[in-house]
Amino acid sequence: MADLFKTLITVVSLVAIPLLLLTFLGWGIVKKVRVYEVFVEGAKDGFTTAVRIIPYLVAMLFAIGIFRASGAMEVLSAILAPVTNLIGMPAETLPMALMRPLSGSGSLGIMTELMKVHGPDSFIGILASTMYGSTETTFYVLAVYFGAVQIKNTRHALPAGLIADVFGMLGAVVICRILFGI
């Protein structure tokens, strides 16, 4: 069963991106959209947005730095460790799970450190990588992008994003346990 699942995952991962690109290009051609010109226009808008989000980005990175430097990450990890043990998640990956909703670069740093210590082919390395790809930087997105377009009331975005992050983390644990049999 696990081998069939691995094969299916491999096939899907090989064809997903090329299939999406061809689908978008094909749909643009069918709808007679000048795909390249529309892409360039979107890239211009992206640059303008990047300039607008810089203040929000600096504020978010400052807050994350304070959170990590204060030791709050270690305290939160210690509190949540019994729960992670119940679901089969190694305690070493808990900082990754906690940092990912806050910061992509912070979680990338944690993932890199885990791979240096445990190795990229270890269960911890594979799980950290899967968590990185299965979740979003929820607080970052809310602070930076919502701030850039002056949205003050995020309404359900925060709870929905955090719920998605939790299920992404749980899904990563389940999938890695199935595929790597630990």
C-alpha positions in Angstrom: 0.0 0.0 0.0 2.7 2.5 0.9 4.7 1.7 -2.3 1.6 2.3 -4.4 1.1 5.6 -2.5 4.7 6.6 -3.1 4.4 5.8 -6.8 1.2 7.9 -7.1 2.8 10.8 -5.2 5.9 10.6 -7.5 3.8 10.7 -10.7 1.6 13.5 -9.5 4.6 15.6 -8.4 6.3 15.1 -11.8 3.3 16.2 -13.9 1.5 18.8 -11.7 3.5 21.9 -12.5 3.9 21.3 -16.3 0.2 20.4 -16.5 -0.8 23.6 -14.6 1.3 25.7 -16.9 -0.1 24.1 -20.0 -3.6 24.4 -18.7 -3.2 28.2 -18.1 -1.5 28.8 -21.4 -4.1 26.7 -23.2 -7.0 28.5 -21.5 -5.5 31.8 -22.3 -5.2 30.8 -26.0 -8.8 29.5 -26.1 -10.0 32.8 -24.5 -7.8 34.8 -26.9 -5.9 36.5 -24.0 -2.5 37.9 -24.8 -0.9 35.7 -22.1 2.6 37.3 -22.2 1.4 40.9 -22.1 -1.0 40.0 -19.2 1.9 38.3 -17.4 4.2 41.3 -17.8 1.4 43.6 -16.5 1.0 41.4 -13.5 4.7 41.5 -12.8 4.6 45.3 -12.9 1.8 45.3 -10.3 3.8 42.8 -8.2 6.8 45.2 -8.1 4.5 48.0 -6.9 3.0 45.8 -4.3 6.5 44.7 -3.1 7.5 48.4 -2.5 4.2 49.0 -0.6 4.7 46.0 1.8 8.2 46.9 2.9 7.1 48.7 6.1 4.8 45.9 7.1 7.6 43.3 6.4 10.1 45.1 8.6 7.5 45.3 11.4 6.7 41.6 11.2 10.4 40.6 11.1 11.1 42.8 14.1 8.2 41.1 16.1 9.4 37.6 15.2 12.9 38.5 16.3 11.6 39.7 19.7 9.5 36.5 20.0 12.5 34.2 19.4 15.0 36.3 21.4 12.7 36.4 24.4 12.7 32.7 24.8 8.9 32.4 24.2 9.5 29.8 21.5 11.2 27.5 23.9 8.5 28.0 26.5 5.7 27.3 24.0 7.6 24.2 22.7 7.9 22.8 26.2 4.2 23.3 26.9 3.1 21.6 23.6 5.6 18.7 23.7 3.2 16.3 25.5 0.7 16.9 22.7 3.2 16.3 19.9 4.3 13.0 21.5 0.7 11.8 21.4 0.3 12.4 17.7 3.7 10.9 16.8 5.5 14.2 15.9 9.1 14.3 17.1 9.6 17.1 19.6 12.5 18.4 17.5 10.1 19.5 14.8 7.9 21.5 17.2 9.8 24.8 16.7 9.3 24.4 13.0 5.6 23.9 13.5 5.4 27.0 15.7 7.6 29.2 13.5 6.0 28.4 10.1 2.8 30.4 10.6 5.0 33.4 11.7 7.9 33.5 9.2 9.0 31.7 6.1 12.7 32.7 6.6 12.5 31.8 10.3 11.1 28.4 9.6 13.6 27.9 6.8 16.3 28.5 9.3 14.9 26.0 11.7 14.5 23.5 9.0 18.1 24.0 7.9 19.3 23.5 11.4 17.3 20.3 11.8 18.8 19.0 8.6 22.3 19.8 9.7 21.8 18.1 13.1 19.6 15.1 11.9 20.3 14.9 8.2 18.0 15.6 5.2 17.1 11.9 4.8 16.2 11.4 8.5 12.5 11.3 9.5 12.9 14.6 11.2 14.5 16.2 8.1 11.8 14.8 5.8 9.0 15.8 8.2 10.3 19.4 8.6 10.5 19.7 4.8 7.0 18.4 4.4 5.7 20.8 7.1 7.4 23.7 5.2 5.6 22.8 2.0 2.3 21.9 3.6 1.6 25.1 5.5 1.6 28.9 5.0 3.1 31.9 6.8 -0.3 33.0 8.1 0.7 35.9 10.3 3.1 37.1 7.7 0.5 37.1 5.0 -2.0 38.9 7.3 0.4 41.5 8.5 2.2 42.2 5.2 -0.4 41.7 2.5 -3.5 42.8 4.3 -1.6 45.8 5.7 -0.4 46.7 2.2 -4.0 47.0 1.0 -5.2 48.7 4.2 -7.5 45.9 5.4 -8.0 46.4 9.1 -10.6 43.7 9.8 -9.2 40.3 8.9 -12.5 38.7 9.9 -12.1 34.9 9.5 -8.7 35.0 7.8 -6.7 34.4 10.9 -8.7 31.4 12.3 -9.1 29.9 8.8 -5.3 30.3 8.2 -4.4 28.8 11.6 -6.8 25.9 11.2 -5.3 25.2 7.7 -1.8 25.3 9.3 -2.7 22.8 12.0 -4.2 20.4 9.4 -1.2 20.9 7.2 1.1 20.0 10.1 -1.0 17.0 11.0 -1.2 15.9 7.4 2.5 16.2 7.1 3.0 13.9 10.1 0.4 11.3 8.8 1.8 11.3 5.2 5.4 11.0 6.4 4.5 8.2 8.8 2.8 6.3 5.9 5.5 7.0 3.3 8.5 6.5 5.5 7.1 3.9 7.9 8.3 5.2 11.2 
